[in-house]
Amino acid sequence: MNAGIIKATEVRGSDYVCAGDQSRVGARVMPKVLAGKPAQVLGAIDLKHTWTYPLDVARLMKIVASDSRAWGKAWHVPSNEAKTQNEVVSELASTAGVSNPKLSSVPTVIWNLIALFNPLMRALKETAYQMQRPYILDDSAARQTFGMQPTPWNQILNEVVTETKASLKK
């Protein structure tokens, strides 16, 4: 049997900003915003939060897989400037040509009730602290070490809106 050293690294991101179920603003929020209807999110709507684009996760994973400087360390995915949930939804709405989106937070009592019956909502309660105070990742190590920058915010907004509209047509 060959014994050796495992070469490992870790890539960490924050909540995803994308179309679909993997994003706090994806499948639950964007269809309502596009329809001009009120939407609800989990946690505070007015606290700064880092949002990570999934393709940036993939880009960093590709980089760290082939760079020995990454081994044995955890890396935060380069992400754009932290924004509140309200800012993200407002900017997505503006990109889609929707004015004055109505956004509120699911009341804690309601969240607790839903969590009794819904395993996903119960699991999200475990990370609720991330949406109850500012949650900002320091991605400077990955930026400085690998020279990686996040995908431009406007490009992300356009892609989320385009992909959400396409999914609604299916």
N, C-alpha and C positions, 0 to 999 in steps of 0.2 A: 504494500500500500504506500502510495506517495503522500508524504506530509508536506504541507506548505502553508504559506500565509495567504489568507483570504484578503483580496484587495476589494474594499468596499467603500462606498460613499453614499450620501443621502441627499436627496433634493426635496426641499420643502417650499410649499407655496401657501398662499392664503386662500380665502374663498374665491372660487372661480367666477369670472365674468365671461359668460358665453351664452349662446342659445341652448335651450334644452334643460333637462332635469338636473344636471350637475351644477347649476348656478342658482344662487339665491334670487337672482333677477331674471332667470331664464323662463322656463315653462310655466311657473306659477304667476309671474308678474307681467312679462312682456305681452302675452296675448291680450290681457286686460287693458294694458296701456294703449296698445295699438287699436283696440276697439273703443277707446275713450271712456272706459269704465274705471271705477276706483280699484286700487290694488292694495294688498296688505303684504308686509314683510315681517320677518321675525326679528325681534330686537329693536333697538333705538334707530330711528331714521336720521338722526342728526349728529352722529358721532363719526369721526374719521376712521376709515377702515382701509386696509390694503386689499386690492383686488388683483388676482393673478389670472392671466390669460393662459388657458391650457396649452396652446401651441408654444408658449414661452417655457412651460414646464418641459415639454418634449425637446425643445432646443437646448435647454441646459442639461438635460439628461444625456443627450448625444455628446455634448462637450465634455462632461465629467467622466463619461464612460471611456474616453480615449485620452485623458490628461492625468498623468500621475500626480500632479499637484492637488487633485481633488480627493485622492484616496484618504480614507480615515477621517473625513470631515463631513459636516452637514452644510449644505449651501441653500440660501434663500433665493428663490427665483426672482430675477430682476422684474419688478412690477412698476407700474406708473404711480404717480402721486396719489396718496391716500385720499379717498373721497367718501362722503357720507352716502348712505343708501339713497337718500333724497336726491343728492347731486347725481348719482349714477342713473337713477330712473329718469330724472329730468333731462339729462343729457341724451339718454337713449330715446326718450320721447321727442326731443327736439330734432334729433337725427332722422327720426321717422316722420317728421312733419306734424306731430301731435303737440298741441299746446296745453299747458296747465294740467299735467297729469295729477290725479288725486292719489296720494300715497299715505297710508297710515300703518301703524304697527299692530300686529295681532296682540290683543290684551293678554297679559300673563295668565290670568285665570282661564281664558279660553285655550291658550297653548297647553296649560297643565291638563285640562280636560281632554283635549284631543290626544295628548301624549299617553293617556291611560289606555287608549284603544289603537293607536297608530305607532308601530315600532320606529318608523323614521322620525316622527316628531319627538318620541321619547329619546332617541339617540341624539337628536339635535339639542335637546335640553342640556346634555353633558357638555356641550361647547357653547352654551348660551353666553357665557362670560365674554366671548369674543365680540358679541354685538351689544354688550351692556356698558362698555367703556371703549375708549380709542384702542384700536388694534392695528399696529403699524409695524411691518417687518423691516428690518435693516438688511437690505440686499447689497450693501456696498462691497462686501467681500467678493461676491460673484462678479459684480461689475468690474472691480479693480483687477481681479485675478485673471478673468477670462475675456474682458473687454465686451461683455454682452450687455446690450441695452434692451429694454422691453419693447414689444411691438407698440408703435405709436397709438395713443389713446383713440384718436379719431378713426383710425383703421379698425380698431376693435369695435367701436360703436357701430360703424357701418356694417361690419360682418355680423354682429349680433342681430341687428335689425333685419338685414337681408336674409339670414338663416331662419329667423323666427317667422318672417313673412312666408318664406318658402315652405316651412313645416306646417303652417296654417292652411296652405292650399292643398295639402295632401289629403 
